């Protein structure tokens, strides 16, 4: 992962045949996933375009949803587990009066109820009740696994699927437009990892007595990243063929993990770390302690060489990842 701090300025390698581009094969990319494609399909296309040996992502988006997908290529796939911890931001629409088996627009309708008694005030009050710490039942049609098999696969096979409730946090829930005539409302939300917005729509419909499903969803943010910086798949393809993009869609690993603490070390410590050995406090050039236990460790050239669980007071270091290439 060395020299990734220079990747936004490099235009001297070929990612695919005939494609003149910066080295994206070990990069973190901010991608605007289109509607109608799964996250898996999008990741496969990113891997093909960039020539990466492997590609992962930091948080699935459903097929019908669009927006920010944080893709990690090559060596950067080792960072995905840390980016998965980030809070997420979304905007979208909820349709009232109809329930589906998937809790979104792609499912089969299982119930319809009247909505003529719903008011704007009722929707806003309900949204307020779904702000803060919640215990949430994930959708039956989800990628969560039950005894090694996805809940969605079990549900499609006709099994009765019960998923345990999970604690989630909704930091901000703004209902910014309500269309009473067509029984839908539009929202912006900021929530913790693992929050199912589909479940929020379903549960709000249940509380208001109308039923509801998630009609549209767009991810607008993930941790430090914004959809404003994300490249569309068309823009990514243009870039690898020599075009330019006026977006900061290629992320330096150190910037991507800047919410964690940081320790910079000298070259002597660097060699020991790359072999999994410890280093002394005297080998450090800089320490930025942000109050957590996880630190990224940089060499003198600001390349990430390791991620570690560090007890600063006792100077106890446990490596979580070492990047020796």
PADRENGU-584722 format. One record per residue: x, y, z of N, C-alpha, C in turn; residue in three letters. Coordinates in steps of 0.02 Angstrom, whole numbers, plus 50000, padded with zeros to 5 digits. Atoms other than C-alpha are relative to their C-alpha. Layout:
BEGIN
XYZXYZXYZALA;...
***
This chain:
BEGIN
500414994050000500005000050000500435006350000UNK;499554994350000501525011149987499855004549941UNK;500084994750050501435027349889499275001649984UNK;500704998450014499535027949899499845007250014UNK;500124993049987499675045449967500125004249937UNK;499884996350062500215050349790499514998149946UNK;500395002950053498845041149698499565005049963UNK;500434995350035497765056249658500375003949948UNK;499614996250049499195063949559500304995549946UNK;499675004550047499775048449465499544998449942UNK;500375001650061499215045649285500454995949954UNK;499475003150039500605033849229499964992449997UNK;500055007250006499925016149232499374998249962UNK;500575002350038498695005749133499614994950042UNK;500415004449959497264998049233499684994549959UNK;500285004950046496434989349086500285001749932UNK;499724999150066496914987348906499755006549969UNK;500184993750033496955004448824499785005450048UNK;500254995149952496525013548985500575003550036UNK;499474996149967497705027349043499695003350061UNK;500334997649939497315031249225500474999850059UNK;499635000649938497945033749401499934992950026UNK;500015006849975498315017749496499434999150050UNK;500595001049958496625012749564499994993050030UNK;500045007149983497074994549597500064998750075UNK;499965000649927497424997549783499705006150034UNK;500294993749977496315012649809499334999150035UNK;500684999349974494775017549908499635004849954UNK;500374996050048493465024049786499305001450026UNK;500694998049983491865033649818499594999649936UNK;500395001450060490575027349694499275001450013UNK;500724998849998488795032949659499654994149968UNK;500325006150026487915016149642499335001849968UNK;500644998550032486475017049517499444995550025UNK;500585004349986484725010349547500014994149953UNK;500085005850044484364993149478500584995349998UNK;499435004549995486054985449517500144998450073UNK;499815001849932486564975749671500695002850015UNK;499324997949981488104980849769500524995249972UNK;499545005050027488914964549713500135001249926UNK;499924998750071488604968549530500425006349988UNK;499624993750006489294986149553500734998950017UNK;499315001549980490844979849643500364996049945UNK;499715003950054491154967249504500205004449941UNK;499854995450054491084981149375500595004550017UNK;499434995949978492284991949477500644996149993UNK;499405004350005493504977449486500224999249927UNK;499845000850071493404974849298500305006449971UNK;499774993750028493644993249257500705001950025UNK;499374997749970495104996249375500564994949997UNK;499485005150002496024979849354500224997750068UNK;499815002149932496034976749542499974992550007UNK;500015007249988496434959249603499374998050037UNK;500635001349964494934960249719499715006750021UNK;500344993949980493654973149770499474998350052UNK;500515000749950492574974649925499655006750010UNK;500344993749986491424987849996499845000650074UNK;500114998649929491004995850163499265001550013UNK;500714999049986489124993650172499564998949939UNK;500435001950057487824985650057499445005149990UNK;500614996450019486484995349964499554995249962UNK;500475004350036484914986349904499975001849927UNK;500044999050073484594984549718499615006349982UNK;500424994350019483224997849714500295006750025UNK;499714993949972484305010349812500595002449958UNK;499434997150034485625022049744500435003650052UNK;499614995749957487015032549815500694997350017UNK;499295000949982488685031649904500174992850018UNK;499725006549986489585015049896500765000950007UNK;499284999349988491325015149974500334993449979UNK;499685005950028492335002849869500744999850018UNK;499305000849980494014995949925500334994949953UNK;499655004350047495204988849795500654997150028UNK;499355003049985496664976949818500165000050074UNK;499784999849930497624979949980499515004050044UNK;500474995849961496314992750032499404996150024UNK;500565004049974495044978650056500104998550074UNK;499875001249929495904976050224499745005750044UNK;500254994349962495244993150276499245000050006UNK;500744999850003493404989250238499684998850068UNK;500305001649935493084981950410499975006050046UNK;500004994049958493514998650491499515005249973UNK;500474995350030492485008850368499284997850010UNK;500675002649987490984997550401499705002850065UNK;500234997449935490885005150575499695006949995UNK;500224993150007490435022250506499245000750002UNK;500714998250006488735030550528499835001349927UNK;500224999150068487705032350371499475005549997UNK;500524995050013486625046250297499604998149939UNK;500455001950056485115043550183499475005449990UNK;500634996550012483675052450101499564995249961UNK;500445004650036482135044150029499285001750011UNK;500734999149995480255041950026499684993850029UNK;500385005549971479035031150123499285000549975UNK;500695000450024477365025750050499564997150055UNK;500475002149947475935024450175499414996349970UNK;500615003550020474425012950165500114993249968UNK;499845006450032475314997950090500594996750036UNK;499445003849972476414984350167500224994849950UNK;499735005250044477554972650070500404995050040UNK;499645005149962478434956750118500745001550008UNK;499294998149993480154964650092500095006850035UNK;500004993449968479684981350175500255005549953UNK;499814995050049480174990350013499584999249937UNK;500404999850061479484993849839500064993749957UNK;499895005850042480174977649766499624993850023UNK;500345005849972479144966049875499284999349976UNK;500715001350016477424958349852499575003450053UNK;500464996749953475984968049930499654994750042UNK;500315004849955475344958950083499405003150037UNK;500574996849965474124971950153499935007249976UNK;500144993050014473284988450110499505002550052UNK;500444997049950472465000050234499835007249981UNK;500184993150015471555016750226500475005050033UNK;499534994949974472585032550253499665006850009UNK;500344993549999471245046050254500015003550068UNK;499974996849934471465049050441500695002750017UNK;499314997849986473335052750429500075007549988UNK;499874992950005473885070650459500755001249997UNK;499304998250000475535079650436500304999550070UNK;499765000149931475695081450623500134992850024UNK;499925007049979475475062650648500654997149972UNK;499385002550030476905058850528500615002850037UNK;499434996849966478085071350613500094997250070UNK;499975002749932477655065050788500274992949999UNK;499775006950006477935047150732500754999749986UNK;499294999850016479635051350658500415001750062UNK;499654998249938480145059250824500074993950046UNK;499975006049957479745042750911500504994949974UNK;499495004550028480975033950795500685003449996UNK;499364996649993482405045450842500314998150066UNK;499665002249940483715040150968500174992649997UNK;499825007149997484165022651026499384995749993UNK;500585004250015482995009350958500204992650001UNK;499925007250011482794990450963499614998549936UNK;500295000750066482464985750783500034992849976UNK;500015006550032481924969550699500205000849927UNK;499814999650071482864967650533499464997049956UNK;500485003050047481824963550378500134992549992UNK;499925007250013481494945150343500434999049938UNK;499605000550061482224947950171500635004450008UNK;499374996449989483984953150222500574995149991UNK;499405004150010485764946950201500244996950066UNK;499795002949936485884942550386499924992449997UNK;499995007350005486274924250410499714996650061UNK;500275004349949485334911250509500294993049989UNK;499655006550006486394895550538500354999549933UNK;499585000150059487524900250394499655001449934UNK;500384998850062486144904250268499625006650005UNK;500324993449999485444921250220499264999450016UNK;500714999849982483774925750295499565000749938UNK;500394999050061483164931550123499914993549962UNK;500065006550035483534914350047499524995450035UNK;500475004249961482604905650187499285002449990UNK;500674997350009481114917450168499734998349931UNK;500235001750068481034914449979499824992749993UNK;500155007250001481004895750013499394998350043UNK;500625001149962479454898250120500104998750073UNK;499885001149928480284896450290499745005950040UNK;500194994749953479634906250438500645002950030UNK;499364996949980481054918450472499885004850058UNK;500024995549943481284926750641500715002350016UNK;499354997149985482754938450668499965003750067UNK;499994996749935483234944650840500065007549992UNK;499944992750004483034963350872500725002150015UNK;499334997349990484614973750867499965007250021UNK;499984993149978485074989950951500315004449946UNK;499754995350050485285004350828499895007150026UNK;500074993149980485425023150841499815004349940UNK;500204995150051484495036150738500165006950029UNK;499764993649973485405052550767499565005849978UNK;500374994450029484345063450655499494997249951UNK;500545002450044482665060350569499585006149982UNK;500344993950023482015075050468499504998349946UNK;500535000650051480345073550378499915006949969UNK;499994993350029480525087950257499445001449950UNK;500574998850044479015085350144499504994450010UNK;500545004949991477345076550166499475001249947UNK;500504999850053476185072750021499394996050023UNK;500585003349972474545068750108499564997049946UNK;500445002350054473575067149945500214993349972UNK;499745006350028474715053149882500294995450053UNK;499835004349944475065045850054500744998050001UNK;499295001449994476955047450058500345005950034UNK;499614994649973478265057450148500744999049982UNK;499304999950019480075062050112500435001750061UNK;499624999449938481465061250240500755000449986UNK;499275000549996483305063650280500164997050068UNK;499855003549938484115052650411500754998950007UNK;499315001849984485785049850497499954994650054UNK;500105005649955485955033050584500644996050007UNK;499415004249987487185020350653500044994449949UNK;499925005950043487885005650556499494994750020UNK;500475005449985486684991050542499285002050005UNK;500694997749998485125001850540499674998449933UNK;500395001350060483824995750415499475005449992UNK;500504994750011482865010550345499344996849978UNK;500615003750017481634997950273499594998350063UNK;500345001749937481244992550451499695006250032UNK;500294993849974480985010550504499355001749965UNK;500614998750038479705012950365499454995350021UNK;500505005149979478814996750411499725001550070UNK;500224999049931478765000850597499615006550008UNK;500394993949997478165018650569499294998949973UNK;500665001650026476745012050462499584996150049UNK;500355003949949476304999750599499765004550056UNK;500194995549945476305013450732499425004649980UNK;500534995550022475185024850627499384996349978UNK;500595003950017474015010450586499844999749926UNK;500134999950072474195012050398500404994749962UNK;499525003950038475615000450354500425004849958UNK;499574995750042477065007350249500574995849973UNK;499395003050025478535002650143500475005449975UNK;499504995350024480145011050089499965000349924UNK;500114999250071479815017949916500635001749961UNK;499364998350032481515025449875500525001350054UNK;499464998949952483205026949959500635001949963UNK;499374997950027484815035949921500485001350057UNK;499504998849948486375035150030500395006349982UNK;499684993550012487085052650046500665000950037UNK;499384999349962488485049950170500184993650036UNK;499765005749961489545036950259500635002350036UNK;499434997649962490695042450399500235006849976UNK;499714993750023491835056050329499835001449927UNK;500094999450072491255053350150499315002749981UNK;500624997150025489925062450049499864997849929UNK;500205001750068488945057949893500245005349951UNK;499774994650045489525074749823500684998449969UNK;499345001850025491265067149799500004993649959UNK;500025006650032490685050649724499955000549924UNK;500025000550073490955046049542499474995149978UNK;500455004950029489605037849438500414994749965UNK;499655005350036490045021749350500235002549931UNK;499814997150065490075031449186500615004450007UNK;499424995749988491285044049260500634995850015UNK;499435004449986492395030049326500284997049936UNK;499775002950063492455021849155500365005349958UNK;499684994750037492875038549074500695001550029UNK;499364998649967494265041349202500534994949982UNK;499505005150015495115024649171500205000049927UNK;499834999450071495095028648985500355006649985UNK;499604994050010496055044849013499655006550013UNK;500374993849985494685057249057500155002650069UNK;499904996949935494635068549208499335000850035UNK;500614999149960493375070349349500145005350052UNK;499924994649951493155085949454499694998050067UNK;500265002449936492755075549608500584996550037UNK;499485003249959493825069049751499774992950017UNK;500285006749990493255051149727500524994850018UNK;499475004649981494955042949756500275002350068UNK;499834998049932495355042849941500674997050021UNK;499395002549968497045041550027499804996150063UNK;500195003949941496955027950161500055003950065UNK;499924996249937497595039750296499425004950008UNK;500584995549997496205052150252499364996150014UNK;500615004049991494895038450245499924997750073UNK;500025002349930495355033050423500195005450049UNK;499784994549957495675050250495499585000950063UNK;500384999749937494325047750627500314995650054UNK;499635003949951495505035450711500635003850022UNK;499374997149978497055039950810500564998349951UNK;499455000950047498725041050719500665000150037UNK;499325000149975500515036550762500474999849939UNK;499495000050053501935041250643500664997750031UNK;499385002849973503565031650665500585001149952UNK;499414999350041505345032650603500134993649959UNK;499885005650045506085021050472500254993850036UNK;499775005749961506905010050602499424996050027UNK;500605003349974505235006250683499604996949943UNK;500385002550058504455003950511500204992949983UNK;499775006750018505524988850472499794994850051UNK;500215004749948505124980750639499254998649995UNK;500735000850004503254983850618499814995549941UNK;500165004050059503234976150444500144992650011UNK;499885006949982503904960250524499604997950061UNK;500445001749945502584960750660500295001250069UNK;499694998749936503764966450797499775006750029UNK;500214993849968503404980150924500505005649989UNK;499554994350004504174997350933499925004150064UNK;499994996149939504595009651071499695006949990UNK;500274993350003503805026251112500515004949971UNK;499484995650026505475034251069500074999749924UNK;499985000650073505245028350888499475004349966UNK;500564996450030503725039350863500225007149981UNK;499894993250023503775055450765499415004650018UNK;500604996249983501995060750806499474995250025UNK;500575003949975500505054350904499395004650001UNK;500644996449998498725060350874499494995450033UNK;500455004349960497665052451012499305003049999UNK;500694997650005495805054250977499534996650050UNK;500395002749946495245044951131499784992849992UNK;500185007050011494965027851053500604995550009UNK;499465004849992496005012051058500334998249933UNK;499735002050065496255009550871500395005849970UNK;499564995050030497695018850788500244997549932UNK;499655001650062498335019350610500735002050011UNK;499294998849992500235018550603500305001749932UNK;499724997550062501135028550468500765000050003UNK;499284999250002502935028550410500185007349985UNK;499784993050010503955044250374499725003049935UNK;500294997550063503185045350199499245000350003UNK;500724999749988501425044850274499624994449966UNK;500345006150023501045027450205499754996250062UNK;500245004349945499945016550316500384993549998UNK;499645006349996501005001950373499664995050047UNK;500355004549954499864994950509499405003550031UNK;500554997749957498264996750608500044995950063UNK;499885003549937498394992450792499535002450054UNK;500344998449938497474991950956500565002250048UNK;499454997249961498565003251064499755002850067UNK;500104997049934498545006951250500585005050009UNK;499484994949998499485023451250500345000450068UNK;499734999349933499705024051439500494994450017UNK;499585005849984500435006451457500474998349943UNK;499635001350062501195006851282499974992549982UNK;500135006950020500424990151240499705000249930UNK;500204999750070500224986951053499814993049975UNK;500235006250031499204973350969499815001549928UNK;500134998750071499264973450778499364996649977UNK;500615002750030497594971150691500124998549926UNK;499795001150070498314972750514500705002849991UNK;499344997450020500084974650448500024999749924UNK;499994999450072500284980650269500734999649976UNK;499305000950018501934973450210500125000249925UNK;499914999250073501664976950025499605006049977UNK;
***
